[in-house]
Amino acid sequence: MVELGQIEKPTAESFAGKRKLYCIPNVFPVEDAPDEYKELFNKYWDEVIQQLEKLEAIGKVRKIFCENIHVQGEEALNILAKINERALQIIKKKIEEGAVLLPVESEENFGPFMDWGNCIRVVRTKEVFTKVLEFYTELLDKRLQHILEVIESNLSEGEAGLFIIRDEDRVRLQFPKDIEVFLVTPPSYDSILKWIREKWKEIS
């Protein structure tokens, strides 16, 4: 696994013929967020675009894998428009350049996974939380295994793929050894995590 900062000038030759996966932590807009967060959010996605352009020196994105997408075509883009407009901008640009957006979610797993996630947010008792977390984790594991299988079966030899997913989910994935994984982590990502931690402290 390679952090982008470790390779100032990646050469196409050193990665020729290898499968490459450019992983971007999915940072979402926050409803009614203060200007401070909006600035950090937009700065983050601007820096992602810059880092992605550098990475494509070793391989242009040909396949796009993005969490929350279980459909194809215009329907997939409409879902992204409601969830994260900045991620959609990047994906649309890559599609215009010849890449293909593939559904990574299984409808069978994704619906229940989202439902259990919503349940976790509203439970109040420890006993119920423990039980709900059990179901949630079970669905999360199934979901991530399906995502891994989609990437494994669709990323061809020599191709580069773009993978947008929450970083806490990405770290649970064990990619095949023949896939070179590149982490796109702009400086502003740490600033966003710090902002979120501080906000949690304020409300806890």
Secondary structure, 3 states (H helix, E strand, C coil): CEEHHHCCCCCCHHHCCCEEEEEEECCCCCCCCCHHHHHHHHHHHHHHHHHHHHHCCCCCEEEEEECCCCCCHHHHHHHHHHHCHHHHHHHHHHHHCCCEEEECCCHHHHHHHHHHHHHHHHCCCHHHHHHHHHHHHHHHHHHHHHHHHHHHHHCCCCCEEEEEECHHHHCCCCCCCCEEEEECCCHHHHHHHHHHHHHHHHHC
